[in-house]
Amino acid sequence: MSDFEWYWIGYKICFVLVFIGCWIYCIASYGFLFGLGLGWLPGVITATLVSFVWPLLLVAVVILFWVFIYLFVLTKG
């Protein structure tokens, strides 16, 4: 296993998740035919650019998770 193989595995996982989410957003925003037919193009562009910084996204998700846990669970006492 090379040194940066973990990065590319995370890149591929993030790419798929962002692409599907962006494509669904385009379908919801622009209608079924237009969003389904052309929504893959902004989905690919967005997923390619966002997936390069997936470690930062992971850190942001973990921080948001702990903030929500603190606000909604720990302060209800």
mmCIF file of the N, C-alpha and C atoms, coordinates in Angstrom:
data_MODEL
# 
_entry.id   MODEL 
# 
loop_
_atom_site.group_PDB 
_atom_site.id 
_atom_site.type_symbol 
_atom_site.label_atom_id 
_atom_site.label_alt_id 
_atom_site.label_comp_id 
_atom_site.label_asym_id 
_atom_site.label_entity_id 
_atom_site.label_seq_id 
_atom_site.pdbx_PDB_ins_code 
_atom_site.Cartn_x 
_atom_site.Cartn_y 
_atom_site.Cartn_z 
_atom_site.occupancy 
_atom_site.B_iso_or_equiv 
_atom_site.pdbx_formal_charge 
_atom_site.auth_seq_id 
_atom_site.auth_comp_id 
_atom_site.auth_asym_id 
_atom_site.auth_atom_id 
_atom_site.pdbx_PDB_model_num 
ATOM 1   N N  . MET A 1 1  ? 0.856   -1.179 0.000   1.00 0.00 ? 1  MET A N  1 
ATOM 2   C CA . MET A 1 1  ? 0.000   0.000  0.000   1.00 0.00 ? 1  MET A CA 1 
ATOM 3   C C  . MET A 1 1  ? 0.897   1.236  0.000   1.00 0.00 ? 1  MET A C  1 
ATOM 4   N N  . SER A 1 2  ? 0.670   2.116  -0.953  1.00 0.00 ? 2  SER A N  1 
ATOM 5   C CA . SER A 1 2  ? 1.487   3.317  -1.042  1.00 0.00 ? 2  SER A CA 1 
ATOM 6   C C  . SER A 1 2  ? 1.080   4.329  0.030   1.00 0.00 ? 2  SER A C  1 
ATOM 7   N N  . ASP A 1 3  ? 1.864   5.385  0.121   1.00 0.00 ? 3  ASP A N  1 
ATOM 8   C CA . ASP A 1 3  ? 1.644   6.375  1.173   1.00 0.00 ? 3  ASP A CA 1 
ATOM 9   C C  . ASP A 1 3  ? 0.329   7.138  1.003   1.00 0.00 ? 3  ASP A C  1 
ATOM 10  N N  . PHE A 1 4  ? -0.046  7.419  -0.225  1.00 0.00 ? 4  PHE A N  1 
ATOM 11  C CA . PHE A 1 4  ? -1.224  8.255  -0.461  1.00 0.00 ? 4  PHE A CA 1 
ATOM 12  C C  . PHE A 1 4  ? -2.429  7.476  -1.000  1.00 0.00 ? 4  PHE A C  1 
ATOM 13  N N  . GLU A 1 5  ? -2.414  6.173  -0.876  1.00 0.00 ? 5  GLU A N  1 
ATOM 14  C CA . GLU A 1 5  ? -3.547  5.383  -1.352  1.00 0.00 ? 5  GLU A CA 1 
ATOM 15  C C  . GLU A 1 5  ? -4.809  5.674  -0.546  1.00 0.00 ? 5  GLU A C  1 
ATOM 16  N N  . TRP A 1 6  ? -4.673  5.963  0.747   1.00 0.00 ? 6  TRP A N  1 
ATOM 17  C CA . TRP A 1 6  ? -5.821  6.302  1.584   1.00 0.00 ? 6  TRP A CA 1 
ATOM 18  C C  . TRP A 1 6  ? -6.490  7.576  1.094   1.00 0.00 ? 6  TRP A C  1 
ATOM 19  N N  . TYR A 1 7  ? -5.691  8.516  0.566   1.00 0.00 ? 7  TYR A N  1 
ATOM 20  C CA . TYR A 1 7  ? -6.257  9.772  0.060   1.00 0.00 ? 7  TYR A CA 1 
ATOM 21  C C  . TYR A 1 7  ? -7.159  9.511  -1.141  1.00 0.00 ? 7  TYR A C  1 
ATOM 22  N N  . TRP A 1 8  ? -6.727  8.684  -2.061  1.00 0.00 ? 8  TRP A N  1 
ATOM 23  C CA . TRP A 1 8  ? -7.497  8.430  -3.269  1.00 0.00 ? 8  TRP A CA 1 
ATOM 24  C C  . TRP A 1 8  ? -8.731  7.576  -2.985  1.00 0.00 ? 8  TRP A C  1 
ATOM 25  N N  . ILE A 1 9  ? -8.671  6.731  -1.977  1.00 0.00 ? 9  ILE A N  1 
ATOM 26  C CA . ILE A 1 9  ? -9.864  5.987  -1.574  1.00 0.00 ? 9  ILE A CA 1 
ATOM 27  C C  . ILE A 1 9  ? -10.913 6.957  -1.034  1.00 0.00 ? 9  ILE A C  1 
ATOM 28  N N  . GLY A 1 10 ? -10.495 7.870  -0.185  1.00 0.00 ? 10 GLY A N  1 
ATOM 29  C CA . GLY A 1 10 ? -11.409 8.893  0.329   1.00 0.00 ? 10 GLY A CA 1 
ATOM 30  C C  . GLY A 1 10 ? -11.915 9.808  -0.771  1.00 0.00 ? 10 GLY A C  1 
ATOM 31  N N  . TYR A 1 11 ? -11.055 10.114 -1.744  1.00 0.00 ? 11 TYR A N  1 
ATOM 32  C CA . TYR A 1 11 ? -11.453 10.944 -2.872  1.00 0.00 ? 11 TYR A CA 1 
ATOM 33  C C  . TYR A 1 11 ? -12.581 10.283 -3.652  1.00 0.00 ? 11 TYR A C  1 
ATOM 34  N N  . LYS A 1 12 ? -12.449 8.995  -3.912  1.00 0.00 ? 12 LYS A N  1 
ATOM 35  C CA . LYS A 1 12 ? -13.463 8.284  -4.689  1.00 0.00 ? 12 LYS A CA 1 
ATOM 36  C C  . LYS A 1 12 ? -14.793 8.205  -3.939  1.00 0.00 ? 12 LYS A C  1 
ATOM 37  N N  . ILE A 1 13 ? -14.729 7.942  -2.645  1.00 0.00 ? 13 ILE A N  1 
ATOM 38  C CA . ILE A 1 13 ? -15.955 7.889  -1.841  1.00 0.00 ? 13 ILE A CA 1 
ATOM 39  C C  . ILE A 1 13 ? -16.636 9.253  -1.822  1.00 0.00 ? 13 ILE A C  1 
ATOM 40  N N  . CYS A 1 14 ? -15.862 10.298 -1.596  1.00 0.00 ? 14 CYS A N  1 
ATOM 41  C CA . CYS A 1 14 ? -16.405 11.655 -1.561  1.00 0.00 ? 14 CYS A CA 1 
ATOM 42  C C  . CYS A 1 14 ? -16.954 12.056 -2.931  1.00 0.00 ? 14 CYS A C  1 
ATOM 43  N N  . PHE A 1 15 ? -16.263 11.666 -3.998  1.00 0.00 ? 15 PHE A N  1 
ATOM 44  C CA . PHE A 1 15 ? -16.723 11.992 -5.344  1.00 0.00 ? 15 PHE A CA 1 
ATOM 45  C C  . PHE A 1 15 ? -18.107 11.419 -5.599  1.00 0.00 ? 15 PHE A C  1 
ATOM 46  N N  . VAL A 1 16 ? -18.299 10.155 -5.261  1.00 0.00 ? 16 VAL A N  1 
ATOM 47  C CA . VAL A 1 16 ? -19.589 9.507  -5.503  1.00 0.00 ? 16 VAL A CA 1 
ATOM 48  C C  . VAL A 1 16 ? -20.691 10.188 -4.691  1.00 0.00 ? 16 VAL A C  1 
ATOM 49  N N  . LEU A 1 17 ? -20.424 10.468 -3.416  1.00 0.00 ? 17 LEU A N  1 
ATOM 50  C CA . LEU A 1 17 ? -21.445 11.083 -2.565  1.00 0.00 ? 17 LEU A CA 1 
ATOM 51  C C  . LEU A 1 17 ? -21.806 12.494 -3.036  1.00 0.00 ? 17 LEU A C  1 
ATOM 52  N N  . VAL A 1 18 ? -20.801 13.297 -3.372  1.00 0.00 ? 18 VAL A N  1 
ATOM 53  C CA . VAL A 1 18 ? -21.063 14.668 -3.823  1.00 0.00 ? 18 VAL A CA 1 
ATOM 54  C C  . VAL A 1 18 ? -21.740 14.666 -5.186  1.00 0.00 ? 18 VAL A C  1 
ATOM 55  N N  . PHE A 1 19 ? -21.312 13.781 -6.070  1.00 0.00 ? 19 PHE A N  1 
ATOM 56  C CA . PHE A 1 19 ? -21.923 13.706 -7.400  1.00 0.00 ? 19 PHE A CA 1 
ATOM 57  C C  . PHE A 1 19 ? -23.403 13.353 -7.312  1.00 0.00 ? 19 PHE A C  1 
ATOM 58  N N  . ILE A 1 20 ? -23.741 12.333 -6.534  1.00 0.00 ? 20 ILE A N  1 
ATOM 59  C CA . ILE A 1 20 ? -25.138 11.933 -6.401  1.00 0.00 ? 20 ILE A CA 1 
ATOM 60  C C  . ILE A 1 20 ? -25.959 13.047 -5.761  1.00 0.00 ? 20 ILE A C  1 
ATOM 61  N N  . GLY A 1 21 ? -25.412 13.674 -4.725  1.00 0.00 ? 21 GLY A N  1 
ATOM 62  C CA . GLY A 1 21 ? -26.128 14.772 -4.079  1.00 0.00 ? 21 GLY A CA 1 
ATOM 63  C C  . GLY A 1 21 ? -26.346 15.954 -5.006  1.00 0.00 ? 21 GLY A C  1 
ATOM 64  N N  . CYS A 1 22 ? -25.344 16.295 -5.781  1.00 0.00 ? 22 CYS A N  1 
ATOM 65  C CA . CYS A 1 22 ? -25.458 17.426 -6.706  1.00 0.00 ? 22 CYS A CA 1 
ATOM 66  C C  . CYS A 1 22 ? -26.430 17.108 -7.839  1.00 0.00 ? 22 CYS A C  1 
ATOM 67  N N  . TRP A 1 23 ? -26.406 15.885 -8.318  1.00 0.00 ? 23 TRP A N  1 
ATOM 68  C CA . TRP A 1 23 ? -27.321 15.495 -9.386  1.00 0.00 ? 23 TRP A CA 1 
ATOM 69  C C  . TRP A 1 23 ? -28.764 15.510 -8.894  1.00 0.00 ? 23 TRP A C  1 
ATOM 70  N N  . ILE A 1 24 ? -28.997 15.025 -7.684  1.00 0.00 ? 24 ILE A N  1 
ATOM 71  C CA . ILE A 1 24 ? -30.346 15.072 -7.105  1.00 0.00 ? 24 ILE A CA 1 
ATOM 72  C C  . ILE A 1 24 ? -30.792 16.521 -6.908  1.00 0.00 ? 24 ILE A C  1 
ATOM 73  N N  . TYR A 1 25 ? -29.883 17.378 -6.493  1.00 0.00 ? 25 TYR A N  1 
ATOM 74  C CA . TYR A 1 25 ? -30.208 18.798 -6.343  1.00 0.00 ? 25 TYR A CA 1 
ATOM 75  C C  . TYR A 1 25 ? -30.606 19.415 -7.688  1.00 0.00 ? 25 TYR A C  1 
ATOM 76  N N  . CYS A 1 26 ? -29.878 19.086 -8.746  1.00 0.00 ? 26 CYS A N  1 
ATOM 77  C CA . CYS A 1 26 ? -30.218 19.613 -10.071 1.00 0.00 ? 26 CYS A CA 1 
ATOM 78  C C  . CYS A 1 26 ? -31.577 19.109 -10.537 1.00 0.00 ? 26 CYS A C  1 
ATOM 79  N N  . ILE A 1 27 ? -31.876 17.846 -10.279 1.00 0.00 ? 27 ILE A N  1 
ATOM 80  C CA . ILE A 1 27 ? -33.181 17.306 -10.658 1.00 0.00 ? 27 ILE A CA 1 
ATOM 81  C C  . ILE A 1 27 ? -34.293 18.016 -9.893  1.00 0.00 ? 27 ILE A C  1 
ATOM 82  N N  . ALA A 1 28 ? -34.076 18.269 -8.605  1.00 0.00 ? 28 ALA A N  1 
ATOM 83  C CA . ALA A 1 28 ? -35.090 18.944 -7.795  1.00 0.00 ? 28 ALA A CA 1 
ATOM 84  C C  . ALA A 1 28 ? -35.246 20.408 -8.195  1.00 0.00 ? 28 ALA A C  1 
ATOM 85  N N  . SER A 1 29 ? -34.171 21.042 -8.617  1.00 0.00 ? 29 SER A N  1 
ATOM 86  C CA . SER A 1 29 ? -34.227 22.466 -8.936  1.00 0.00 ? 29 SER A CA 1 
ATOM 87  C C  . SER A 1 29 ? -34.726 22.755 -10.345 1.00 0.00 ? 29 SER A C  1 
ATOM 88  N N  . TYR A 1 30 ? -34.305 21.967 -11.312 1.00 0.00 ? 30 TYR A N  1 
ATOM 89  C CA . TYR A 1 30 ? -34.584 22.276 -12.712 1.00 0.00 ? 30 TYR A CA 1 
ATOM 90  C C  . TYR A 1 30 ? -35.580 21.339 -13.378 1.00 0.00 ? 30 TYR A C  1 
ATOM 91  N N  . GLY A 1 31 ? -36.177 20.460 -12.639 1.00 0.00 ? 31 GLY A N  1 
ATOM 92  C CA . GLY A 1 31 ? -37.164 19.555 -13.208 1.00 0.00 ? 31 GLY A CA 1 
ATOM 93  C C  . GLY A 1 31 ? -36.540 18.227 -13.601 1.00 0.00 ? 31 GLY A C  1 
ATOM 94  N N  . PHE A 1 32 ? -37.413 17.267 -13.838 1.00 0.00 ? 32 PHE A N  1 
ATOM 95  C CA . PHE A 1 32 ? -36.944 15.909 -14.076 1.00 0.00 ? 32 PHE A CA 1 
ATOM 96  C C  . PHE A 1 32 ? -36.155 15.788 -15.382 1.00 0.00 ? 32 PHE A C  1 
ATOM 97  N N  . LEU A 1 33 ? -36.695 16.253 -16.474 1.00 0.00 ? 33 LEU A N  1 
ATOM 98  C CA . LEU A 1 33 ? -36.033 16.055 -17.762 1.00 0.00 ? 33 LEU A CA 1 
ATOM 99  C C  . LEU A 1 33 ? -34.746 16.861 -17.882 1.00 0.00 ? 33 LEU A C  1 
ATOM 100 N N  . PHE A 1 34 ? -34.807 18.145 -17.577 1.00 0.00 ? 34 PHE A N  1 
ATOM 101 C CA . PHE A 1 34 ? -33.622 18.987 -17.697 1.00 0.00 ? 34 PHE A CA 1 
ATOM 102 C C  . PHE A 1 34 ? -32.582 18.638 -16.641 1.00 0.00 ? 34 PHE A C  1 
ATOM 103 N N  . GLY A 1 35 ? -33.013 18.402 -15.423 1.00 0.00 ? 35 GLY A N  1 
ATOM 104 C CA . GLY A 1 35 ? -32.080 18.061 -14.347 1.00 0.00 ? 35 GLY A CA 1 
ATOM 105 C C  . GLY A 1 35 ? -31.445 16.701 -14.526 1.00 0.00 ? 35 GLY A C  1 
ATOM 106 N N  . LEU A 1 36 ? -32.225 15.740 -14.985 1.00 0.00 ? 36 LEU A N  1 
ATOM 107 C CA . LEU A 1 36 ? -31.689 14.401 -15.215 1.00 0.00 ? 36 LEU A CA 1 
ATOM 108 C C  . LEU A 1 36 ? -30.788 14.376 -16.439 1.00 0.00 ? 36 LEU A C  1 
ATOM 109 N N  . GLY A 1 37 ? -31.169 15.100 -17.460 1.00 0.00 ? 37 GLY A N  1 
ATOM 110 C CA . GLY A 1 37 ? -30.395 15.088 -18.695 1.00 0.00 ? 37 GLY A CA 1 
ATOM 111 C C  . GLY A 1 37 ? -29.090 15.843 -18.623 1.00 0.00 ? 37 GLY A C  1 
ATOM 112 N N  . LEU A 1 38 ? -29.098 17.005 -17.982 1.00 0.00 ? 38 LEU A N  1 
ATOM 113 C CA . LEU A 1 38 ? -27.895 17.836 -17.943 1.00 0.00 ? 38 LEU A CA 1 
ATOM 114 C C  . LEU A 1 38 ? -27.318 18.024 -16.538 1.00 0.00 ? 38 LEU A C  1 
ATOM 115 N N  . GLY A 1 39 ? -27.977 17.494 -15.537 1.00 0.00 ? 39 GLY A N  1 
ATOM 116 C CA . GLY A 1 39 ? -27.521 17.688 -14.168 1.00 0.00 ? 39 GLY A CA 1 
ATOM 117 C C  . GLY A 1 39 ? -26.227 16.969 -13.838 1.00 0.00 ? 39 GLY A C  1 
ATOM 118 N N  . TRP A 1 40 ? -25.864 15.984 -14.654 1.00 0.00 ? 40 TRP A N  1 
ATOM 119 C CA . TRP A 1 40 ? -24.615 15.266 -14.410 1.00 0.00 ? 40 TRP A CA 1 
ATOM 120 C C  . TRP A 1 40 ? -23.399 16.162 -14.641 1.00 0.00 ? 40 TRP A C  1 
ATOM 121 N N  . LEU A 1 41 ? -23.519 17.154 -15.525 1.00 0.00 ? 41 LEU A N  1 
ATOM 122 C CA . LEU A 1 41 ? -22.372 18.010 -15.836 1.00 0.00 ? 41 LEU A CA 1 
ATOM 123 C C  . LEU A 1 41 ? -21.948 18.877 -14.647 1.00 0.00 ? 41 LEU A C  1 
ATOM 124 N N  . PRO A 1 42 ? -22.844 19.649 -14.027 1.00 0.00 ? 42 PRO A N  1 
ATOM 125 C CA . PRO A 1 42 ? -22.411 20.362 -12.817 1.00 0.00 ? 42 PRO A CA 1 
ATOM 126 C C  . PRO A 1 42 ? -22.094 19.414 -11.669 1.00 0.00 ? 42 PRO A C  1 
ATOM 127 N N  . GLY A 1 43 ? -22.715 18.225 -11.692 1.00 0.00 ? 43 GLY A N  1 
ATOM 128 C CA . GLY A 1 43 ? -22.398 17.232 -10.664 1.00 0.00 ? 43 GLY A CA 1 
ATOM 129 C C  . GLY A 1 43 ? -20.961 16.761 -10.753 1.00 0.00 ? 43 GLY A C  1 
ATOM 130 N N  . VAL A 1 44 ? -20.486 16.505 -11.963 1.00 0.00 ? 44 VAL A N  1 
ATOM 131 C CA . VAL A 1 44 ? -19.102 16.065 -12.156 1.00 0.00 ? 44 VAL A CA 1 
ATOM 132 C C  . VAL A 1 44 ? -18.123 17.172 -11.812 1.00 0.00 ? 44 VAL A C  1 
ATOM 133 N N  . ILE A 1 45 ? -18.422 18.392 -12.248 1.00 0.00 ? 45 ILE A N  1 
ATOM 134 C CA . ILE A 1 45 ? -17.517 19.516 -11.974 1.00 0.00 ? 45 ILE A CA 1 
ATOM 135 C C  . ILE A 1 45 ? -17.428 19.771 -10.477 1.00 0.00 ? 45 ILE A C  1 
ATOM 136 N N  . THR A 1 46 ? -18.568 19.831 -9.811  1.00 0.00 ? 46 THR A N  1 
ATOM 137 C CA . THR A 1 46 ? -18.576 20.078 -8.369  1.00 0.00 ? 46 THR A CA 1 
ATOM 138 C C  . THR A 1 46 ? -17.900 18.949 -7.599  1.00 0.00 ? 46 THR A C  1 
ATOM 139 N N  . ALA A 1 47 ? -18.211 17.717 -7.956  1.00 0.00 ? 47 ALA A N  1 
ATOM 140 C CA . ALA A 1 47 ? -17.621 16.581 -7.254  1.00 0.00 ? 47 ALA A CA 1 
ATOM 141 C C  . ALA A 1 47 ? -16.112 16.527 -7.447  1.00 0.00 ? 47 ALA A C  1 
ATOM 142 N N  . THR A 1 48 ? -15.629 16.851 -8.633  1.00 0.00 ? 48 THR A N  1 
ATOM 143 C CA . THR A 1 48 ? -14.189 16.844 -8.884  1.00 0.00 ? 48 THR A CA 1 
ATOM 144 C C  . THR A 1 48 ? -13.481 17.883 -8.022  1.00 0.00 ? 48 THR A C  1 
ATOM 145 N N  . LEU A 1 49 ? -14.025 19.085 -7.969  1.00 0.00 ? 49 LEU A N  1 
ATOM 146 C CA . LEU A 1 49 ? -13.368 20.152 -7.210  1.00 0.00 ? 49 LEU A CA 1 
ATOM 147 C C  . LEU A 1 49 ? -13.473 19.942 -5.702  1.00 0.00 ? 49 LEU A C  1 
ATOM 148 N N  . VAL A 1 50 ? -14.643 19.531 -5.232  1.00 0.00 ? 50 VAL A N  1 
ATOM 149 C CA . VAL A 1 50 ? -14.854 19.375 -3.792  1.00 0.00 ? 50 VAL A CA 1 
ATOM 150 C C  . VAL A 1 50 ? -14.121 18.156 -3.250  1.00 0.00 ? 50 VAL A C  1 
ATOM 151 N N  . SER A 1 51 ? -14.013 17.115 -4.049  1.00 0.00 ? 51 SER A N  1 
ATOM 152 C CA . SER A 1 51 ? -13.400 15.879 -3.565  1.00 0.00 ? 51 SER A CA 1 
ATOM 153 C C  . SER A 1 51 ? -11.910 16.003 -3.299  1.00 0.00 ? 51 SER A C  1 
ATOM 154 N N  . PHE A 1 52 ? -11.258 16.980 -3.903  1.00 0.00 ? 52 PHE A N  1 
ATOM 155 C CA . PHE A 1 52 ? -9.832  17.173 -3.629  1.00 0.00 ? 52 PHE A CA 1 
ATOM 156 C C  . PHE A 1 52 ? -9.577  17.633 -2.193  1.00 0.00 ? 52 PHE A C  1 
ATOM 157 N N  . VAL A 1 53 ? -10.559 18.268 -1.578  1.00 0.00 ? 53 VAL A N  1 
ATOM 158 C CA . VAL A 1 53 ? -10.398 18.757 -0.202  1.00 0.00 ? 53 VAL A CA 1 
ATOM 159 C C  . VAL A 1 53 ? -11.241 17.936 0.771   1.00 0.00 ? 53 VAL A C  1 
ATOM 160 N N  . TRP A 1 54 ? -11.420 16.645 0.481   1.00 0.00 ? 54 TRP A N  1 
ATOM 161 C CA . TRP A 1 54 ? -12.279 15.817 1.327   1.00 0.00 ? 54 TRP A CA 1 
ATOM 162 C C  . TRP A 1 54 ? -11.788 15.702 2.763   1.00 0.00 ? 54 TRP A C  1 
ATOM 163 N N  . PRO A 1 55 ? -10.492 15.757 3.065   1.00 0.00 ? 55 PRO A N  1 
ATOM 164 C CA . PRO A 1 55 ? -10.123 15.729 4.491   1.00 0.00 ? 55 PRO A CA 1 
ATOM 165 C C  . PRO A 1 55 ? -10.658 16.935 5.267   1.00 0.00 ? 55 PRO A C  1 
ATOM 166 N N  . LEU A 1 56 ? -10.690 18.101 4.622   1.00 0.00 ? 56 LEU A N  1 
ATOM 167 C CA . LEU A 1 56 ? -11.256 19.276 5.286   1.00 0.00 ? 56 LEU A CA 1 
ATOM 168 C C  . LEU A 1 56 ? -12.760 19.113 5.498   1.00 0.00 ? 56 LEU A C  1 
ATOM 169 N N  . LEU A 1 57 ? -13.441 18.514 4.537   1.00 0.00 ? 57 LEU A N  1 
ATOM 170 C CA . LEU A 1 57 ? -14.869 18.253 4.703   1.00 0.00 ? 57 LEU A CA 1 
ATOM 171 C C  . LEU A 1 57 ? -15.128 17.287 5.843   1.00 0.00 ? 57 LEU A C  1 
ATOM 172 N N  . LEU A 1 58 ? -14.278 16.280 5.969   1.00 0.00 ? 58 LEU A N  1 
ATOM 173 C CA . LEU A 1 58 ? -14.420 15.319 7.055   1.00 0.00 ? 58 LEU A CA 1 
ATOM 174 C C  . LEU A 1 58 ? -14.233 15.986 8.413   1.00 0.00 ? 58 LEU A C  1 
ATOM 175 N N  . VAL A 1 59 ? -13.251 16.851 8.524   1.00 0.00 ? 59 VAL A N  1 
ATOM 176 C CA . VAL A 1 59 ? -13.024 17.592 9.773   1.00 0.00 ? 59 VAL A CA 1 
ATOM 177 C C  . VAL A 1 59 ? -14.222 18.487 10.080  1.00 0.00 ? 59 VAL A C  1 
ATOM 178 N N  . ALA A 1 60 ? -14.763 19.153 9.061   1.00 0.00 ? 60 ALA A N  1 
ATOM 179 C CA . ALA A 1 60 ? -15.926 20.022 9.269   1.00 0.00 ? 60 ALA A CA 1 
ATOM 180 C C  . ALA A 1 60 ? -17.147 19.227 9.721   1.00 0.00 ? 60 ALA A C  1 
ATOM 181 N N  . VAL A 1 61 ? -17.356 18.059 9.150   1.00 0.00 ? 61 VAL A N  1 
ATOM 182 C CA . VAL A 1 61 ? -18.495 17.225 9.553   1.00 0.00 ? 61 VAL A CA 1 
ATOM 183 C C  . VAL A 1 61 ? -18.340 16.750 10.991  1.00 0.00 ? 61 VAL A C  1 
ATOM 184 N N  . VAL A 1 62 ? -17.140 16.369 11.388  1.00 0.00 ? 62 VAL A N  1 
ATOM 185 C CA . VAL A 1 62 ? -16.904 15.926 12.766  1.00 0.00 ? 62 VAL A CA 1 
ATOM 186 C C  . VAL A 1 62 ? -17.119 17.078 13.742  1.00 0.00 ? 62 VAL A C  1 
ATOM 187 N N  . ILE A 1 63 ? -16.641 18.263 13.404  1.00 0.00 ? 63 ILE A N  1 
ATOM 188 C CA . ILE A 1 63 ? -16.829 19.430 14.275  1.00 0.00 ? 63 ILE A CA 1 
ATOM 189 C C  . ILE A 1 63 ? -18.315 19.763 14.398  1.00 0.00 ? 63 ILE A C  1 
ATOM 190 N N  . LEU A 1 64 ? -19.035 19.759 13.272  1.00 0.00 ? 64 LEU A N  1 
ATOM 191 C CA . LEU A 1 64 ? -20.471 20.030 13.329  1.00 0.00 ? 64 LEU A CA 1 
ATOM 192 C C  . LEU A 1 64 ? -21.221 18.981 14.133  1.00 0.00 ? 64 LEU A C  1 
ATOM 193 N N  . PHE A 1 65 ? -20.819 17.728 14.015  1.00 0.00 ? 65 PHE A N  1 
ATOM 194 C CA . PHE A 1 65 ? -21.440 16.663 14.790  1.00 0.00 ? 65 PHE A CA 1 
ATOM 195 C C  . PHE A 1 65 ? -21.282 16.921 16.283  1.00 0.00 ? 65 PHE A C  1 
ATOM 196 N N  . TRP A 1 66 ? -20.080 17.267 16.713  1.00 0.00 ? 66 TRP A N  1 
ATOM 197 C CA . TRP A 1 66 ? -19.860 17.506 18.142  1.00 0.00 ? 66 TRP A CA 1 
ATOM 198 C C  . TRP A 1 66 ? -20.533 18.783 18.632  1.00 0.00 ? 66 TRP A C  1 
ATOM 199 N N  . VAL A 1 67 ? -20.642 19.787 17.775  1.00 0.00 ? 67 VAL A N  1 
ATOM 200 C CA . VAL A 1 67 ? -21.370 21.003 18.162  1.00 0.00 ? 67 VAL A CA 1 
ATOM 201 C C  . VAL A 1 67 ? -22.848 20.675 18.368  1.00 0.00 ? 67 VAL A C  1 
ATOM 202 N N  . PHE A 1 68 ? -23.435 19.905 17.456  1.00 0.00 ? 68 PHE A N  1 
ATOM 203 C CA . PHE A 1 68 ? -24.842 19.527 17.613  1.00 0.00 ? 68 PHE A CA 1 
ATOM 204 C C  . PHE A 1 68 ? -25.056 18.640 18.829  1.00 0.00 ? 68 PHE A C  1 
ATOM 205 N N  . ILE A 1 69 ? -24.140 17.729 19.093  1.00 0.00 ? 69 ILE A N  1 
ATOM 206 C CA . ILE A 1 69 ? -24.242 16.896 20.295  1.00 0.00 ? 69 ILE A CA 1 
ATOM 207 C C  . ILE A 1 69 ? -24.198 17.782 21.533  1.00 0.00 ? 69 ILE A C  1 
ATOM 208 N N  . TYR A 1 70 ? -23.302 18.745 21.565  1.00 0.00 ? 70 TYR A N  1 
ATOM 209 C CA . TYR A 1 70 ? -23.192 19.638 22.716  1.00 0.00 ? 70 TYR A CA 1 
ATOM 210 C C  . TYR A 1 70 ? -24.464 20.476 22.878  1.00 0.00 ? 70 TYR A C  1 
ATOM 211 N N  . LEU A 1 71 ? -24.960 21.034 21.768  1.00 0.00 ? 71 LEU A N  1 
ATOM 212 C CA . LEU A 1 71 ? -26.118 21.926 21.869  1.00 0.00 ? 71 LEU A CA 1 
ATOM 213 C C  . LEU A 1 71 ? -27.413 21.201 22.197  1.00 0.00 ? 71 LEU A C  1 
ATOM 214 N N  . PHE A 1 72 ? -27.631 20.028 21.634  1.00 0.00 ? 72 PHE A N  1 
ATOM 215 C CA . PHE A 1 72 ? -28.936 19.385 21.755  1.00 0.00 ? 72 PHE A CA 1 
ATOM 216 C C  . PHE A 1 72 ? -28.974 18.244 22.763  1.00 0.00 ? 72 PHE A C  1 
ATOM 217 N N  . VAL A 1 73 ? -27.822 17.761 23.208  1.00 0.00 ? 73 VAL A N  1 
ATOM 218 C CA . VAL A 1 73 ? -27.830 16.643 24.138  1.00 0.00 ? 73 VAL A CA 1 
ATOM 219 C C  . VAL A 1 73 ? -27.236 17.050 25.493  1.00 0.00 ? 73 VAL A C  1 
ATOM 220 N N  . LEU A 1 74 ? -26.068 17.636 25.471  1.00 0.00 ? 74 LEU A N  1 
ATOM 221 C CA . LEU A 1 74 ? -25.380 17.903 26.710  1.00 0.00 ? 74 LEU A CA 1 
ATOM 222 C C  . LEU A 1 74 ? -25.918 19.115 27.469  1.00 0.00 ? 74 LEU A C  1 
ATOM 223 N N  . THR A 1 75 ? -26.529 20.067 26.780  1.00 0.00 ? 75 THR A N  1 
ATOM 224 C CA . THR A 1 75 ? -27.047 21.247 27.474  1.00 0.00 ? 75 THR A CA 1 
ATOM 225 C C  . THR A 1 75 ? -28.510 21.108 27.871  1.00 0.00 ? 75 THR A C  1 
ATOM 226 N N  . LYS A 1 76 ? -29.118 19.954 27.684  1.00 0.00 ? 76 LYS A N  1 
ATOM 227 C CA . LYS A 1 76 ? -30.521 19.762 28.055  1.00 0.00 ? 76 LYS A CA 1 
ATOM 228 C C  . LYS A 1 76 ? -30.699 19.368 29.521  1.00 0.00 ? 76 LYS A C  1 
ATOM 229 N N  . GLY A 1 77 ? -29.622 19.287 30.268  1.00 0.00 ? 77 GLY A N  1 
ATOM 230 C CA . GLY A 1 77 ? -29.678 18.854 31.669  1.00 0.00 ? 77 GLY A CA 1 
ATOM 231 C C  . GLY A 1 77 ? -30.172 19.887 32.569  1.00 0.00 ? 77 GLY A C  1 
# 
